Structures are given as structure tokens and as C-alpha cells.
Amino acid sequence: MKLPADYIAGFVDGEGCFALNFRKDKKLNRPNTPEYFRWLAEFAIVLRSDDHEVLESIKETLNCGNLSSSKSRNQIRYYVQGTKELKNIIVPFFNTNRLYGKKYKDFRLWSEAVEIIHKNKRKTTNVQNGSRGFVKVLWNPKDLERLKDIHTEMKLIKSKVKDWKWLK
């Protein structure tokens, strides 16, 4: 069953999560070895398992994402991780169907991060014939610095900091 857009926006205002995760690895922790990093943007909603119909309806309405369940935690999770779906479906949806309060500020930062990640996403195959290993993606240093700033600002919003209004 498709749901009204304003219902989904209100639901996400209370239960949704815009996550920006960073992972950095140094191969084998040896000197002079390359660092590997990964930025992952994700939109998710986690509910009790008996609310699965709501998440199925949200997935159907937005026409993207996945559902996964955890029987041990009695939870169901709707999530979207692909930068193409995030950029082309989720961001425009919440630009049109506005969130409020801290969730709106969180979304604004997160949507900027999605744009940066999408812009710097690998456009070719990760492995090239005749070479060993992976092909390195060169990110714009300003984009990397901005992602780090966004990540820090989002942590402040999500924490119990009472003075989050300094964000525009």
C-alpha cells in the first residue's frame, strides 16, 4: 500500500535516521603502506518486527531500499545505501516533503555528504586487467575535509547537546 508523502516525512521525523559513516584502514599497519578509507551514507528506519507492514509500505512508496529483520532483536529495518538511490530518490523526497527540528538540520548536512560521495564515486571498474590490486580513487581534498566537518557536525546534532541551534 502506498502512503502519503507527508505521512512518511512525519514518520521519519520521529523514527528515521540519516547516517554518515567513515571507515579508515591502514593495510597491515606497516610504514609506507597506503591508507584505505570508505564513506558510507545511509537512510534507515528501525522498528519492532510487528510494524513490518509500515516499512514495507514506505519501501513500496519510495520504490527503493531493502528490508532486513533480526529475530533475536525483534526488529525490522528499512534502509537505503546506494548513492544513486540516495541522491536521486531520498534527497529529492525530503527536499519536497520537509522535516523539522534537529532531523531537518541532520538531513541538510547528510544530503550535502551524499552529493560529495556521489561526485567522488568510482566511475570505472575497481580492477584493471594486467594490474594487481585495486585502482585508487583520488578524492578532492576539499571534499574530504568537508565530509569530515559534516561528520563532526552530525555527531553534535545526534548527541544530547542542547545548544544545536548554532547550525543554520
N, C-alpha and C positions, 0 to 999 in steps of 0.2 A: 504494500500500500504506500503510495506516495504521500509525503507530508508537506504541509505549507512551509514555505521558506522561513517565515517569521517564527514558527514553532521550533524549527531546527536551530535558528540563531539563539533563541531564548534558552533552549536546552543546552547548547554548547556554552553559553554564558555561565551556566551553573555547573556543568559536568564535563566540558571539553578541555582538552589540553593541546597547546601548541608547544612542541618540544624542539629544542635545538641542542644536539649532542655533538661532542667533539671527542675524537679518539686519536691519540698520538702514540706511535710505537717507534722505538729505535731498534733496528734489526740486531738481535743478539747482543745488544748493549756493548758493542765494540767501538773503539775510537775510529773516526773517519768512515763510519758506515752511514748510509742515508737514513733520514727520518721519514717515516710514513705517517700520514695523518688522513683523517676522514671526518668530514662534516656530514651530519645526517639531520635533516628536518623531518618532522613527523607531526601529523594531526591525529589525535586519538580521543576516544571516549571509552571509559571502562565502567561497566555496570554489573550488578548481580546477574547471574545466569537467568533468573526468571524474567528479566527485562529484555531478553534477546530479540523479541519482536520489534521493539523500538529501534534497536540498532540495525536490524535487517531493513526496516523501512527507511532509515536515514541513508543506508548504503544504496538502496534502490533509488531514492530521490536524487542523491548526488551522482549516482551512476559511476562510482569509483570506490576503491578501497577494498579491504579484506576484513573478515571476521575470524577471530580465534577465541577458543574457550579454554578455561582452566577449571577442570572439575575439582581439583584439590582446593582451589581458592573460591570456587563457586562464582566465577566471574566470566563475563564475555567482553570481548574487546573489539571495537571497530577502529581501524587505523588506515592511514594513507601515508606512504613513504616515498613513492616515486616523485621526483622533482617535476616531471612533466604534468602529472595529475595535480600536484600541489599548486603549481604555477597557473595552470590553465583552468582548473575547476574550483579548488578550495579557496584560493586567494580571491578570485572574482566573486565567488558566492558571498564571502564575508565582507567584501568591499560594498556589495549591493545590499546585504542584509546585516546591518551594523550590530556589533557587540557593544557592551557598555562597561564602564568602570575599568578595573585592572585588566580584565580579559581583553578589552579593546586595545589598551597600551601594549599588552603582551603580543597580540595579533599584529599590530603595526610593526613592531620590531621583527617578529618572526617572518612576516611577509617580505620584509627587506632582505632578510637572510636567505629566504627561498630564492629570491631573484639573483642574489650573488652566487649561490651554489649552482643554480641552473646555468648562469652565464659562464661559470668556470668548469662546468661538467665536461667530461671527456666526450669528444665528438667522434672519435675513431675507436677501433678495436684496441683493447688493452695490451695485446701481444702482437708483435710483428714477426713475420716469417724471417728466418735467418738470424734472429737475435734471441738471446736468452734473458729471461726475466720479464719484468713489466716495463711499459713505457711510462715515464714520469710526466705528470701534468704540471705545467708551470702556471701557478696561480698569480694573479696580480697582487703584489704585496699590500696595496691599499685595501683590496677586497679582504684579504686575510686579516688585516688589522681591524677592519670594520666588523667582521664576523666575531672576532674576539670581544670587541666592545659590546656588540649586541648580546652575546652570550652572557657577559657580566651584567648588563642591564636587565636581562630577562631573569637572571638569578635573583636580583634585588626585588623585582616585581613579585616573583613567586614566593619569596621569603616572607616572613611576618613583619617586614619593615613597614612602619606606619606612615612614614613620610615618602611615599612613592610618587607624589604629585609633581615632583621636580621634572618628571618626564613630560614633554609637550604633548 
